[in-house]
Amino acid sequence: MKIIVAKSMGFCFGVEKAIKTVEELLNNGKKVITDGEIVHNKHVMNHLIEKGLRIVSKISKDADAVFAVRAHGIPKDKLEQLKRNYSKVVDLTCPIVHRLFKTAQEYSSKGKIIVFGKENHPEMIALKGYTPAIVTKKPFRTTEKKVVFLSQTTSSIEEYKKFVAEMIKMNDFEEVIYLNTICPVTIEREKEIEKLSKICDVCIVIGGKHSSNTGKLFQIASNNTKTLWIESQDELPNDVVKYGTVCVFSGTSTPISLIEDVIRKLKEMEGKDHGTNGIQ
């Protein structure tokens, strides 16, 4: 069995910064509170919760606590509410996500904002707190004449292009502005998995089962070869050794330690290393 590991692996810079910041606060004895998953990875979240991170469903005044805004961002009015209720608010919104919010605000005067994304995703909920927008992944008919197309930062670039093309075909727009707001790191991983999945007998994508960017990688690879979506090495099937070439990929919220564990187990299952790009 030949093992090929993608070059772009592990946390993206936004996720890494968010996790390190929360860990530092907890290590310094701070009481840290947030309102959901800092990142979509249960192993990472379990680690932070064990260190003392608290997750609350409602905002309540706590002058002794630090509130950590998740990497997906938060609606503007809720951010202001947090600042009134906690001793300190640490905004861990990914810079790429922040840029999306700012772009949506800037272009709202140029046409109706239509965002290609999952309506109930935290990032999209936060965006609508900055400017009115239609969020959907399905093309639709509209009477709007001037529109601005944006995308959730973790969407597939090809799916986004198809969505915009279909929207233009279905409607009679007078003016269309198309902006690529997808995270360049996810685009890079998308291109790599598209290429490598065509030479692999099986692809293994490591990441949280509710992670949008991991799901995107899984879908792309599935179009070309047999693909497994796992959260840890414990989910590796015993018959993986029957495949000649195995390619390993990860979502942007997957820690290197989990990737190392998967590679280590593959090697134990008679795998031979052929290019792990520094991950041993």
C-alpha positions as CSV (number, residue, x, y, z in Angstrom):
1,M,0.0,0.0,0.0
2,K,1.4,3.4,-1.1
3,I,0.5,6.4,1.2
4,I,0.4,9.9,-0.3
5,V,-0.3,12.8,2.1
6,A,-1.5,16.2,0.7
7,K,0.9,19.1,1.0
8,S,-1.7,21.4,2.6
9,M,-2.8,19.8,5.9
10,G,-3.9,20.7,9.4
11,F,-5.3,24.0,10.7
12,C,-5.6,27.1,8.5
13,F,-4.2,30.2,10.0
14,G,-7.5,31.5,11.3
15,V,-8.4,28.3,13.1
16,E,-4.9,28.0,14.5
17,K,-5.0,31.5,15.9
18,A,-8.4,31.0,17.5
19,I,-7.4,27.8,19.2
20,K,-4.1,29.1,20.5
21,T,-5.7,32.2,21.9
22,V,-8.3,30.2,23.8
23,E,-5.6,27.9,25.1
24,E,-3.5,30.8,26.3
25,L,-6.4,32.4,28.1
26,L,-7.3,29.1,29.8
27,N,-3.6,28.4,30.7
28,N,-3.5,31.8,32.3
29,G,-6.4,31.0,34.6
30,K,-9.0,33.0,32.8
31,K,-12.7,32.0,32.8
32,V,-13.5,31.6,29.1
33,I,-17.0,31.3,27.7
34,T,-18.3,30.9,24.1
35,D,-21.6,30.2,22.5
36,G,-20.7,27.1,20.4
37,E,-17.9,25.3,18.7
38,I,-14.8,27.5,18.3
39,V,-14.1,25.2,15.3
40,H,-16.1,22.3,13.8
41,N,-14.0,19.5,15.3
42,K,-15.1,17.5,18.3
43,H,-11.6,16.4,19.3
44,V,-10.4,20.0,19.4
45,M,-13.5,21.1,21.3
46,N,-13.2,18.2,23.8
47,H,-9.6,19.3,24.4
48,L,-10.6,22.9,25.1
49,I,-13.6,21.9,27.3
50,E,-11.3,19.7,29.4
51,K,-9.0,22.7,29.9
52,G,-12.0,24.7,31.2
53,L,-13.8,26.3,28.2
54,R,-17.5,26.8,28.9
55,I,-20.2,26.8,26.2
56,V,-23.4,28.7,27.0
57,S,-26.6,29.0,25.0
58,K,-27.6,32.4,26.3
59,I,-25.7,35.6,27.0
60,S,-25.8,36.4,30.7
61,K,-23.8,39.1,32.6
62,D,-20.5,37.7,34.0
63,A,-18.0,40.4,34.9
64,D,-15.3,37.8,35.6
65,A,-15.4,36.0,32.3
66,V,-13.8,36.4,28.9
67,F,-16.1,35.7,26.0
68,A,-14.5,34.2,22.9
69,V,-16.2,34.9,19.6
70,R,-15.9,31.9,17.4
71,A,-13.9,31.7,14.1
72,H,-17.2,31.8,12.1
73,G,-18.0,35.3,13.4
74,I,-21.0,36.7,15.2
75,P,-23.8,39.2,14.3
76,K,-22.8,42.8,14.9
77,D,-25.6,43.6,17.5
78,K,-24.7,40.4,19.4
79,L,-21.1,41.5,19.6
80,E,-22.1,44.8,21.1
81,Q,-24.3,43.0,23.6
82,L,-21.4,40.7,24.6
83,K,-19.2,43.7,25.3
84,R,-21.8,45.0,27.8
85,N,-22.0,41.7,29.7
86,Y,-18.4,40.4,29.9
87,S,-15.2,41.7,31.3
88,K,-13.5,41.2,27.9
89,V,-14.5,40.0,24.5
90,V,-11.9,38.3,22.3
91,D,-12.9,38.3,18.7
92,L,-11.6,35.2,17.1
93,T,-13.4,35.6,13.8
94,C,-11.2,34.4,10.9
95,P,-9.8,37.4,9.0
96,I,-11.1,35.9,5.7
97,V,-14.6,35.8,7.3
98,H,-14.3,39.3,8.6
99,R,-13.4,40.5,5.1
100,L,-16.5,38.8,3.7
101,F,-18.7,40.7,6.3
102,K,-17.0,44.0,5.3
103,T,-17.4,43.3,1.6
104,A,-21.1,42.6,2.0
105,Q,-21.5,45.9,3.8
106,E,-19.6,47.8,1.2
107,Y,-21.5,46.4,-1.8
108,S,-24.9,46.4,-0.3
109,S,-25.6,49.8,-1.9
110,K,-24.7,48.4,-5.4
111,G,-27.4,45.7,-5.5
112,K,-29.1,42.9,-3.6
113,I,-26.6,40.8,-1.8
114,I,-27.0,37.1,-2.7
115,V,-24.7,34.7,-0.9
116,F,-24.0,31.1,-2.0
117,G,-23.9,29.3,1.3
118,K,-25.7,27.3,4.0
119,E,-28.4,29.5,5.5
120,N,-28.1,28.1,9.0
121,H,-24.3,28.0,9.1
122,P,-22.8,30.2,11.9
123,E,-20.9,32.3,9.3
124,M,-24.0,33.0,7.3
125,I,-26.0,33.9,10.4
126,A,-23.3,36.3,11.4
127,L,-23.1,37.9,7.9
128,K,-26.8,38.7,8.0
129,G,-26.2,40.5,11.2
130,Y,-24.1,43.0,9.2
131,T,-26.2,43.5,6.1
132,P,-29.5,42.2,4.7
133,A,-28.7,39.2,2.4
134,I,-30.3,36.2,0.7
135,V,-28.3,33.1,1.6
136,T,-29.0,29.9,-0.4
137,K,-27.3,27.1,-2.4
138,K,-30.2,26.7,-4.8
139,P,-30.7,29.0,-7.9
140,F,-34.0,30.9,-7.8
141,R,-36.1,33.4,-9.7
142,T,-36.1,37.0,-8.5
143,T,-37.4,40.4,-9.7
144,E,-34.2,42.1,-8.5
145,K,-32.3,43.9,-11.3
146,K,-29.0,44.7,-9.7
147,V,-27.4,41.9,-7.7
148,V,-24.0,41.2,-6.0
149,F,-22.9,37.6,-5.6
150,L,-20.8,36.5,-2.7
151,S,-20.0,33.1,-1.2
152,Q,-19.6,31.5,2.1
153,T,-15.8,31.3,2.6
154,T,-15.7,27.5,2.7
155,S,-17.8,26.8,-0.4
156,S,-16.6,25.0,-3.5
157,I,-15.4,27.5,-6.1
158,E,-16.8,25.3,-8.9
159,E,-20.2,25.0,-7.3
160,Y,-20.2,28.7,-6.7
161,K,-19.5,29.5,-10.3
162,K,-22.2,27.1,-11.5
163,F,-24.7,28.7,-9.1
164,V,-24.0,32.2,-10.4
165,A,-24.2,31.0,-14.0
166,E,-27.6,29.4,-13.4
167,M,-28.9,32.5,-11.6
168,I,-27.9,34.7,-14.6
169,K,-29.6,32.2,-16.9
170,M,-32.8,32.1,-14.9
171,N,-33.2,35.9,-14.4
172,D,-33.2,39.1,-16.3
173,F,-30.5,41.1,-14.4
174,E,-29.5,44.5,-15.5
175,E,-26.3,44.6,-13.5
176,V,-24.3,41.7,-11.9
177,I,-21.3,41.9,-9.6
178,Y,-19.5,38.6,-8.9
179,L,-16.9,38.5,-6.2
180,N,-14.8,35.5,-5.1
181,T,-15.0,35.6,-1.3
182,I,-13.9,31.9,-0.8
183,C,-10.9,31.3,1.4
184,P,-7.8,30.8,-0.7
185,V,-6.6,28.0,1.6
186,T,-9.7,26.0,0.9
187,I,-9.4,26.6,-2.8
188,E,-5.8,25.3,-2.7
189,R,-6.9,22.2,-0.9
190,E,-9.8,21.8,-3.3
191,K,-7.4,21.9,-6.3
192,E,-5.0,19.4,-4.7
193,I,-7.7,16.9,-3.8
194,E,-9.2,17.2,-7.3
195,K,-5.8,16.3,-8.8
196,L,-4.6,13.6,-6.4
197,S,-8.0,11.8,-6.1
198,K,-7.6,10.9,-9.7
199,I,-4.5,8.8,-9.1
200,C,-5.6,7.2,-5.8
201,D,-7.5,3.9,-5.2
202,V,-9.0,5.4,-2.1
203,C,-9.0,8.9,-0.5
204,I,-9.1,9.4,3.3
205,V,-10.5,12.8,4.3
206,I,-9.9,13.6,8.0
207,G,-12.2,16.2,9.7
208,G,-15.3,16.9,11.7
209,K,-18.5,15.4,10.2
210,H,-20.2,18.8,10.4
211,S,-17.3,20.8,9.0
212,S,-18.3,22.5,5.7
213,N,-14.8,22.6,4.2
214,T,-14.1,19.0,5.1
215,G,-17.4,18.0,3.5
216,K,-16.5,19.9,0.3
217,L,-13.2,17.9,0.1
218,F,-15.1,14.7,0.6
219,Q,-17.5,15.5,-2.2
220,I,-14.8,16.4,-4.7
221,A,-12.8,13.2,-4.0
222,S,-15.9,11.1,-4.1
223,N,-16.5,12.2,-7.7
224,N,-13.2,10.6,-8.7
225,T,-12.6,7.6,-6.5
226,K,-13.7,5.7,-3.3
227,T,-13.5,8.1,-0.4
228,L,-13.7,7.7,3.3
229,W,-14.6,10.6,5.7
230,I,-13.2,9.9,9.2
231,E,-12.7,12.0,12.3
232,S,-9.9,9.8,13.8
233,Q,-7.8,6.8,13.2
234,D,-10.3,4.6,15.1
235,E,-12.7,4.9,12.1
236,L,-10.1,3.4,9.6
237,P,-11.6,0.2,8.2
238,N,-9.5,-3.0,8.4
239,D,-9.7,-3.6,4.7
240,V,-8.0,-0.3,3.8
241,V,-4.8,-2.3,3.3
242,K,-6.3,-3.9,0.1
243,Y,-5.9,-0.6,-1.8
244,G,-2.8,0.0,-3.8
245,T,-2.6,3.8,-3.3
246,V,-4.1,5.7,-0.4
247,C,-4.2,9.6,-0.4
248,V,-4.7,11.4,2.9
249,F,-6.3,14.9,3.2
250,S,-7.7,17.1,6.0
251,G,-10.1,19.9,6.6
252,T,-8.9,23.2,7.9
253,S,-10.1,22.5,11.4
254,T,-8.2,19.2,11.8
255,P,-5.2,19.2,14.0
256,I,-1.9,17.8,12.8
257,S,-1.9,15.3,15.8
258,L,-5.0,13.6,14.4
259,I,-3.4,13.4,10.9
260,E,-0.3,11.9,12.4
261,D,-2.3,9.3,14.2
262,V,-4.1,8.3,11.0
263,I,-0.8,8.0,9.1
264,R,0.8,6.0,11.9
265,K,-2.1,3.6,11.9
266,L,-1.9,3.2,8.1
267,K,1.8,2.4,8.4
268,E,1.0,-0.2,11.1
269,M,-1.5,-1.7,8.7
270,E,1.4,-2.6,6.4
271,G,1.5,0.9,4.7
272,K,4.6,2.2,3.1
273,D,5.4,5.9,3.3
274,H,5.7,7.6,-0.1
275,G,5.8,11.3,0.5
276,T,4.3,12.6,3.7
277,N,5.6,16.1,3.2
278,G,7.3,16.3,6.6
279,I,4.6,14.5,8.7
280,Q,6.3,11.4,10.1
